[in-house]
Amino acid sequence: MNYPSSSINVYPSPDVVDGKYAYKTYVYLSVSVYPGEVFTGWSGDITGSFTSSSLLLDGNKRVTASFMNQRVGLSYMVKFSV
């Protein structure tokens, strides 16, 4: 069964032409938490439990946002890589 889920928002979007970010660009990440879920934190190149953060793209980056769905007792992760 599929459930609606929380997500990672990234601003700005990558370049429209090639779909890539310029070297040393800052991106701002935030989470959208679906009702009935809890954001439990970031891991990877961002750590902590603030719902938003910035990230300098000065190389390959990986970020994971972890959530807990309280309705079904399920933990899951959403990943972002560049």
Summary of the structure (lengths in Angstrom):
residues: 82
radius of gyration: 13.7
end to end distance: 29.9
largest distance: 41.3
contacts: 195
relative contact order: 0.28
helix: 0%
strand: 54%
